[in-house]
């Protein structure tokens, strides 16, 4: 295991003090980095060419856990009341599609990402309680929704290897990252196995991103680290950030060579906030690695 924090340059791109910053993704069309503040129902964008940061409030009661770029434009939103479509270039409010868990009070959709056939994978969770009441769903381009895995506490780390043969998924509460055999043609996942077990340490795996070498980068809540896993699960790099709770990385920039990392400030007391004035910020990290283009939802 190597700690290469001294070899990675980083800065705070947006000192936004998000309550729960999540779901960063780079849009090659707009050349913007997009992400959400789950607790403020805010869809945000950052232009690295100009430094402009913009936040759009989409409704006081909507909790946006994650989102996907749509092939036809705009976004697919995964929220506490189901799936919505939204186009930030239009005046209309988000348009409701359907809720995969109707009547389940207290549950919401959390981490989500598209595979390279344009299917959206997203996990649900019981927001207030850490109980295994969540499900991993696959939403196809025709909006057929399939339950793929149940018994989840906090779903995170959805990612695929560059050759599309392996899918990664984590339960943050259990501190486990799993790998699955993945069939790109039919969207099936099989042969679940432990990719890395963090239960013997303090850090908890949150969001993830894949680089062109097939290595999985994880944001580690509670330790303020970015961790790079080799394809066999071994850790070969650790980058320390100036906040305790990074939440999700994404490669961006025109060369996909900047890692943007969201973070959260929720549940930090005033003394912790004073020690971490950048908590909830968006960070830009120069890892020396390159990422892959963000897949778009085909529906």
C-alpha positions as CSV (number, residue, x, y, z in Angstrom):
1,X,0.0,0.0,0.0
2,X,1.3,3.4,-0.9
3,X,0.4,6.8,0.4
4,X,0.9,9.3,-2.4
5,X,-0.8,12.3,-0.9
6,X,2.4,14.4,-1.5
7,X,2.3,13.6,-5.2
8,X,-1.3,14.8,-5.9
9,X,-2.0,18.5,-6.3
10,X,-5.5,19.6,-5.4
11,X,-7.6,22.7,-4.7
12,X,-11.1,23.6,-3.7
13,X,-12.9,24.4,-6.9
14,X,-16.1,25.5,-5.2
15,X,-16.2,26.3,-1.5
16,X,-19.9,25.8,-1.5
17,X,-20.5,24.2,1.9
18,X,-22.9,21.6,0.6
19,X,-24.8,19.7,3.3
20,X,-24.5,16.5,1.2
21,X,-22.7,17.0,-2.0
22,X,-23.0,13.9,-4.3
23,X,-23.1,12.5,-7.8
24,X,-20.5,14.5,-9.7
25,X,-20.3,13.9,-13.4
26,X,-18.6,15.6,-16.3
27,X,-20.7,16.5,-19.4
28,X,-18.6,16.6,-22.5
29,X,-21.2,18.5,-24.4
30,X,-21.6,21.4,-22.1
31,X,-18.0,21.1,-20.7
32,X,-19.5,21.5,-17.2
33,X,-19.1,19.5,-14.0
34,X,-22.5,18.7,-12.6
35,X,-23.4,17.5,-9.1
36,X,-26.2,17.7,-6.4
37,X,-26.6,18.8,-2.8
38,X,-29.0,16.1,-1.7
39,X,-30.3,17.9,1.3
40,X,-30.9,21.2,-0.4
41,X,-32.5,19.8,-3.5
42,X,-29.9,21.7,-5.6
43,X,-28.6,20.7,-9.0
44,X,-25.2,22.5,-9.4
45,X,-22.7,23.1,-12.2
46,X,-19.1,24.3,-12.4
47,X,-17.3,25.6,-15.4
48,X,-13.6,25.1,-15.0
49,X,-12.8,27.4,-17.9
50,X,-14.4,30.4,-16.2
51,X,-14.8,29.3,-12.6
52,X,-18.5,30.0,-12.6
53,X,-20.6,28.0,-10.1
54,X,-24.4,27.9,-10.5
55,X,-26.9,26.2,-8.2
56,X,-30.6,25.5,-9.2
57,X,-33.1,24.7,-6.5
58,X,-35.5,22.1,-7.7
59,X,-38.0,22.0,-4.8
60,X,-37.7,22.1,-1.1
61,X,-39.1,18.7,-0.5
62,X,-37.2,16.7,-3.2
63,X,-34.1,14.8,-2.2
64,X,-32.0,14.1,-5.3
65,X,-29.7,11.1,-4.6
66,X,-28.1,10.9,-8.0
67,X,-28.7,11.6,-11.7
68,X,-27.7,10.6,-15.2
69,X,-27.1,12.6,-18.3
70,X,-29.7,11.7,-21.0
71,X,-28.7,10.9,-24.5
72,X,-31.5,13.3,-25.8
73,X,-30.4,16.0,-23.4
74,X,-31.1,17.0,-19.8
75,X,-31.0,14.7,-16.8
76,X,-32.7,11.7,-15.3
77,X,-33.0,12.4,-11.6
78,X,-33.3,9.7,-8.9
79,X,-35.1,11.1,-5.8
80,X,-37.0,10.2,-2.7
81,X,-40.2,10.1,-4.7
82,X,-38.9,8.2,-7.7
83,X,-37.5,9.0,-11.1
84,X,-37.9,12.4,-12.9
85,X,-36.6,14.0,-16.1
86,X,-35.3,17.6,-16.0
87,X,-33.8,19.9,-18.6
88,X,-32.0,22.9,-17.0
89,X,-32.2,24.8,-20.3
90,X,-36.0,24.8,-20.1
91,X,-38.3,26.6,-17.7
92,X,-40.4,23.6,-16.8
93,X,-40.0,21.9,-13.4
94,X,-38.8,18.3,-13.2
95,X,-41.3,15.9,-14.7
96,X,-42.3,12.8,-12.7
97,X,-41.9,9.4,-14.3
98,X,-42.6,6.8,-11.6
99,X,-41.6,5.6,-8.2
100,X,-40.1,2.1,-7.9
101,X,-41.0,2.0,-4.2
102,X,-44.5,3.6,-3.9
103,X,-45.8,3.7,-0.4
104,X,-42.4,3.0,1.3
105,X,-42.2,5.9,3.7
106,X,-38.7,7.1,4.5
107,X,-36.9,5.4,1.6
108,X,-35.1,7.3,-1.1
109,X,-32.9,6.6,-4.1
110,X,-29.2,7.1,-3.5
111,X,-26.1,6.4,-5.7
112,X,-26.7,5.8,-9.4
113,X,-24.9,5.6,-12.6
114,X,-25.4,4.4,-16.2
115,X,-23.7,1.4,-17.8
116,X,-22.3,1.7,-21.3
117,X,-25.6,0.5,-22.9
118,X,-27.5,3.4,-21.4
119,X,-29.2,1.5,-18.5
120,X,-29.4,3.4,-15.2
121,X,-28.4,1.5,-12.0
122,X,-29.5,3.0,-8.7
123,X,-29.8,1.8,-5.1
124,X,-32.4,2.7,-2.6
125,X,-32.1,3.1,1.1
126,X,-34.1,3.9,4.3
127,X,-32.9,7.4,4.9
128,X,-33.3,7.8,8.6
129,X,-32.4,4.3,9.8
130,X,-29.4,2.1,9.0
131,X,-31.4,-1.1,8.2
132,X,-31.1,-3.5,5.2
133,X,-34.2,-2.2,3.5
134,X,-32.7,-1.0,0.2
135,X,-32.7,-2.5,-3.3
136,X,-30.4,-2.1,-6.3
137,X,-32.5,-1.3,-9.4
138,X,-31.7,-1.4,-13.1
139,X,-33.8,1.1,-15.2
140,X,-33.7,0.2,-18.9
141,X,-34.1,2.6,-21.8
142,X,-37.8,1.6,-22.2
143,X,-38.3,2.5,-18.5
144,X,-38.7,-1.1,-17.4
145,X,-37.4,-1.3,-13.8
146,X,-35.7,-4.5,-12.5
147,X,-34.8,-5.3,-8.9
148,X,-31.3,-6.8,-9.0
149,X,-30.2,-7.0,-5.4
150,X,-31.9,-6.5,-2.0
151,X,-30.9,-6.3,1.6
152,X,-28.9,-3.1,1.1
153,X,-28.3,-0.5,3.9
154,X,-26.5,2.4,2.1
155,X,-25.9,1.8,-1.7
156,X,-22.8,3.4,-3.3
157,X,-19.8,2.9,-5.6
158,X,-21.6,1.8,-8.8
159,X,-19.0,1.5,-11.5
160,X,-17.8,-0.7,-14.4
161,X,-14.4,-1.9,-15.5
162,X,-13.2,-0.5,-18.9
163,X,-13.9,-3.9,-20.6
164,X,-17.4,-4.0,-19.2
165,X,-16.9,-7.4,-17.7
166,X,-16.9,-6.4,-14.0
167,X,-19.4,-4.2,-12.1
168,X,-18.6,-2.7,-8.7
169,X,-21.0,-1.9,-5.9
170,X,-20.7,-1.1,-2.2
171,X,-22.7,-1.0,0.9
172,X,-21.2,1.9,2.8
173,X,-22.7,0.9,6.1
174,X,-21.2,-2.6,5.9
175,X,-17.9,-1.2,4.7
176,X,-17.8,-3.7,1.8
177,X,-17.1,-3.3,-1.9
178,X,-18.3,-6.1,-4.1
179,X,-17.4,-7.1,-7.6
180,X,-19.8,-8.9,-10.0
181,X,-19.4,-10.5,-13.3
182,X,-21.3,-8.2,-15.7
183,X,-23.0,-9.0,-19.0
184,X,-23.1,-5.9,-21.1
185,X,-25.6,-7.3,-23.6
186,X,-28.4,-8.3,-21.2
187,X,-27.4,-6.3,-18.0
188,X,-27.1,-9.4,-15.8
189,X,-24.9,-9.5,-12.7
190,X,-23.6,-12.8,-11.4
191,X,-20.9,-14.3,-9.1
192,X,-20.9,-11.6,-6.4
193,X,-17.6,-11.6,-4.4
194,X,-15.9,-9.3,-1.9
195,X,-13.6,-6.9,-3.8
196,X,-12.3,-5.1,-0.6
197,X,-13.4,-5.4,3.0
198,X,-12.9,-2.1,4.9
199,X,-14.7,-3.3,8.1
200,X,-11.5,-3.5,10.0
201,X,-10.7,0.2,9.5
202,X,-12.5,3.5,10.2
203,X,-13.1,4.6,6.6
204,X,-16.3,3.8,4.7
205,X,-16.4,3.4,0.9
206,X,-18.8,6.0,-0.7
207,X,-18.9,7.0,-4.3
208,X,-16.4,5.6,-6.9
209,X,-14.9,6.2,-10.4
210,X,-12.8,4.1,-12.8
211,X,-9.7,5.2,-14.5
212,X,-8.4,4.0,-17.9
213,X,-6.1,1.5,-16.1
214,X,-9.1,-0.3,-14.7
215,X,-8.5,0.9,-11.2
216,X,-11.4,1.8,-8.9
217,X,-11.1,5.1,-7.0
218,X,-13.2,5.4,-3.8
219,X,-14.1,8.4,-1.6
220,X,-13.7,7.3,1.9
221,X,-16.2,8.9,4.4
222,X,-14.8,9.4,7.9
223,X,-11.1,9.4,6.9
224,X,-11.0,12.1,4.2
225,X,-9.2,9.9,1.8
226,X,-9.3,9.0,-1.9
227,X,-8.2,5.4,-2.3
228,X,-7.2,3.7,-5.5
229,X,-7.8,0.0,-5.8
230,X,-6.1,-2.2,-8.4
231,X,-8.4,-4.6,-10.4
232,X,-7.5,-7.3,-7.9
233,X,-8.8,-5.2,-5.0
234,X,-5.4,-4.2,-3.5
235,X,-4.9,-0.6,-2.5
236,X,-2.0,1.1,-4.3
237,X,-2.6,4.7,-3.6
238,X,-4.1,7.0,-0.9
239,X,-4.6,10.7,-1.3
240,X,-5.5,12.7,1.8
241,X,-8.0,15.6,1.4
242,X,-8.5,18.5,3.8
243,X,-12.0,17.3,4.8
244,X,-13.2,14.3,6.8
245,X,-16.1,13.3,4.5
246,X,-15.5,13.2,0.8
247,X,-18.4,11.5,-0.9
248,X,-17.8,10.8,-4.6
249,X,-15.2,11.2,-7.3
250,X,-15.6,11.8,-11.0
251,X,-13.0,12.4,-13.8
252,X,-13.6,15.6,-15.7
253,X,-12.1,18.4,-17.7
254,X,-11.7,18.2,-21.5
255,X,-9.0,15.6,-21.1
256,X,-10.8,13.7,-18.3
257,X,-7.6,14.1,-16.3
258,X,-9.0,16.1,-13.3
259,X,-10.7,14.2,-10.5
260,X,-13.5,16.2,-9.0
261,X,-14.6,15.1,-5.6
262,X,-17.8,16.2,-3.7
263,X,-18.0,16.2,0.1
264,X,-20.5,16.7,2.9
265,X,-20.8,18.8,6.0
266,X,-23.9,17.2,7.6
267,X,-23.7,16.2,11.3
268,X,-20.5,18.2,11.8
269,X,-20.6,20.3,15.0
270,X,-19.4,24.0,15.1
271,X,-16.0,23.0,16.3
272,X,-15.5,20.6,13.4
273,X,-16.8,23.1,10.9
274,X,-14.2,25.6,12.3
275,X,-11.4,23.0,11.8
276,X,-12.7,22.1,8.3
277,X,-13.8,25.3,6.7
278,X,-13.9,23.6,3.3
279,X,-16.3,20.8,4.4
280,X,-19.0,20.5,1.7
281,X,-16.8,21.9,-1.0
282,X,-16.0,20.5,-4.5
283,X,-12.3,19.6,-4.9
284,X,-10.3,19.3,-8.1
285,X,-7.5,16.7,-7.7
286,X,-4.6,16.1,-10.1
287,X,-4.0,12.4,-9.7
288,X,-2.0,11.8,-12.9
289,X,-4.7,9.4,-14.1
290,X,-7.3,9.7,-16.8
291,X,-11.0,8.7,-16.6
292,X,-13.6,7.4,-19.0
293,X,-16.5,9.4,-20.6
294,X,-19.7,9.4,-18.6
295,X,-22.3,7.0,-20.1
296,X,-25.7,8.5,-20.8
297,X,-29.2,7.2,-20.2
298,X,-30.6,5.9,-23.4
299,X,-34.3,6.5,-22.5
